[in-house]
Amino acid sequence: MRLVSLNLNGIRSAATKGLHAWVESVRADCMGVQELKAQAPDLSPSLSVIDGMQGFFHHAQKKGYSGVGVYSRVTPSEVIVGLGDEEFDAEGRYLEARYDSPHRRLSIISCYFPSGSSSEERQQAKYRFLARIAPHLRALRQSGREFVLMGDVNIAHREADLKNWKGNLKNSGFLPEERAWMTTLLTPLDQGGGGLVDVYRHLHPDTTDACYTWWSNRGQARAKNVGWRIDYHLATPGLAETARAASIYKDSWFSDHAPLTVDYDVSL
């Protein structure tokens, strides 16, 4: 099972920058996308289905804002749109595709966490989202469901996950409270945590400069590789143990984010 996560920073914009050709070359089984910046009427047939994968979407109410989706080569048994939270469901931040059978319950989730960098108001919204989604994921985990959440979490967890960590200790995305939230999410259930695994770090525990998935548009950040790792595959331990390879594609650019691809030794 090959899973790709990519913040598109606008699906229509990404499509003009070679997205389709790259997706066709990857042959993913599922692709989780974030920041569609499009409403349902904006999605042409070529954006609703990419490389034979049918798209399922959670659009924001506000035009040109947020939105997530899952493209899938296999038809899900069920698609859950939204968290059941009025504030964040209006922003189009969560879509869960389920692939259930009599023998297994498996979900592929695409999620776009709020950014708090624009204002203190948005930082507080980010904290509310973290407080809302943590028990949701813990409940999924406790139910025995295997899942992977793919998405832009807008948090760099460790010092190795961004270039200029000393200069960002007081900035959204690397605040102590955000990093502590990630630590708790990645702590085993029996120790009071969320019981999830950071799959990229499971496979690449020590990478630094190679791990970044996002670069600011300012100050030649991309050319200088002054980046952040804020895009993740967060998986249940059973699923994470099947992960065999992870890669970040940087040869061409569809967005200010790079796609994160992970191969798992399971099938949909």
N, C-alpha and C positions, 0 to 999 in steps of 0.2 A: 504494500500500500504506500503510494507516494503522495505526500501531503505538502502543499505549498501554502504559505501565508504571505500576503502582500498588502500593505497599505498603498492604495492606488493614487492618493491625493487627486482624486477626480478620475472616474473611469473613462470618460470621454477624452480627457487629456492623455491618459495612459495609452489609449487605443491609437492615438496619432503618433506615438513614440515607439511602436513596434511590439506592443504587448501581445498581440495575437500570434505573431511568428514565434515569439519566445515560448508562449504557453504550448503551442503545437510541438515545439522541440522537446519540451520537458516530459510530456505524456503523463501528467499527474492523474491520480484517481479522484482527488478532491483538491479544490483550491479555495481557501478562505480569504476573502478580500475585505478591506476596511476603507472607510472614507470614500464611498462611492461618489458623493456630491452630485447625486442625480435622483430624480423621482422615477416612478414606474414608467410614465409616458416617454421619458428621455431615453429609455433603453431600447435601442433598435434590436432586431433579431440577432445581429452579429454580436451584440453585447449581452443578450439574454442566454445565448448558448455559445460557448467558446470551446473549440477543439472537441466537439461532441459532448461536452459537459453541460448539463442543464443548470441554470442559475436559479437560486432561491434567495430572496432579498428581504431585508428589513430597512425600509427607507425612513429617513427623518422627515418630520412634518415640515421643517424649514427647508426651503429650496437651496440647493447648492451646499448642503451641510451634511457631514457625517454619513451614516448609512453603512451597512455591512451585508455580506452575502456569502453563500457557499455554492460553488460550482461542483457538480458531482457527476461522475460517469455512471454511477449506479443510482437508481431511483431510491431515495430514502423511504423507510417505512412510515416515517412521520417527520414533519417539520414544525418546530416550535419557534414562533416569532416573538421576541421580546422576553423580558424578565418578569413581566407582571408588575412593573413599577411605572407609574404614570409619568414621572419626571423623565426617566431615562428611556422609556419606550418611545416617547415623543421624539427623542434624538436618534433613534435607529441604531442601537448599539449591540444587539445580541440576536444571533440566529443559531439554532441548534438543529442539525440534521441527524435523525436517529436511524440506525441500521440494525433493527432488532430481529431476532429469530428465536425459535424455541430454545436454542442453545446459548445465546449470547445477547447482551444488551450493550450496544456501542453507539456513542455519539461523537460527531464532529461539530465543534462549535467555532463560529467566527465572532470575535468580540473586539470592540473598539472602546478602550477606556478613555474617559475625558482627559484633556490636557488642562493643567492649571496654570500654564505659563502666562496667559493673557491678563489675568486679574486675580485678586484675592477671592472675588466672588466665584470664579471658576475653580479655584483651588478648593474652596469649600464644597463645591459640587463634586469635585473629584473624590474628596474624602467621603461624601455621602455615597457615591457609587462603590467605592471600596468596601464600605460598611454593608452595602446591599448585596454585592456579588459574592463576598466571602462565604456567608452561610449558605447561599444557593449552591455554590460549588462543593462545599463540604457535605451538603445533603445529597447531592448527586453521587459523590464519592461513597458516602455511607450506605447508599441504596444498593451498592454492588455494581453499579454501571461503570463500564470502562469508557473513558472519553479523553479527547485531547482538545484543549482550548487553544486555537490559533488566533493570534491577534497582536495589535498594537496596544501594549499595556501602558505605555507612556511612563515607565519607571525603569531606570537602570539600577539593577540590584546591588552590584558590587563595584568596588573601585576599578576592577579590570574591565568593567562594562562601558566605560566612557573614557575619552582621551584626557579631558581636563577635569578630573574629579575634584581636585582641591578647589578649583574656581567655581564649582557648582554645588558646594555643600549646602548653600542656602537657596538654591533654585529648585523650582518645581521639576519633578522627574528624578531628583536625587536627594530629596529631603529625608531626614532620619525617620519620620513617621511613615513615609512611602516605602522605604527600604525595609523597615521593620514589618510592615504589612506583607511584603513579599517573602520575608524570612518565615513568617508565621504560615503563610500559604504553602510553603515548601517544607514545613515541619510535619513529620508523620502524624497520622490521626491519633495514635495511642499516646502521643505527647502533647495533644491538644491543638495540633495544627490542621491545615487543610489537606494534608496527605498527598500533595501533588509533586511532580518532578519536572524540573526545568530540563527539557530533553536536550537542548543544545549543550548545556553545561554537563549533562550526563555523558555526552559523547566527547566534548571538548572542554575539559575542566580548567585548562590553563591558558587559553588563547586570550590575547588582548587586542592589538590593533586589527586583527583579522575578524573579530567578532561583531563589529559595528553593523547596524542595519539602518541607521538614519543619520543624515548630515544636515546641518543648517544650510540655508541658502545664502547665508552671510559669510563674509570674510574668507572666501575660498575654502570653506570647511571640507568640502568633498575632495578637492585637489590635494589638500594637506592631510586628509584622512582624520580630521578632528570630528569623530563620530560618537554615537551612542548606540548601545544595544538595548532597544526598547520593544523589539518584536520577538515573540516567543511562541514555542509549542509547550504548553503546560499539560502534562498527561498524568493519568493514573499510573501507579507503579507497574502494574501488569503490562500495560501498553508501552510504557517507557522502556521496559526491559527488552522489548522487541525492536527498538530503534537500532538501525544498523549504520546509517550515514546521515550527516547533516551538512548542508552547504548553503552559502550566501552568495547569490549571483550579483556580480558587480561589473560585468563586461559591457553592459549597456544599461541605460537608465530610463525607466518608465515613470519615475516618481522621485521624491526626495527620500524614499525608503528603498531598500533592496529586498528582493524575495528571499525568504527562508524556506528551504526544501528539506524535508526529512523522509527517509525511507524506513518503513516499519515492516517487520516480517509477519504480517497478518494480512488478511484480505477483507474487503467490505462485504 
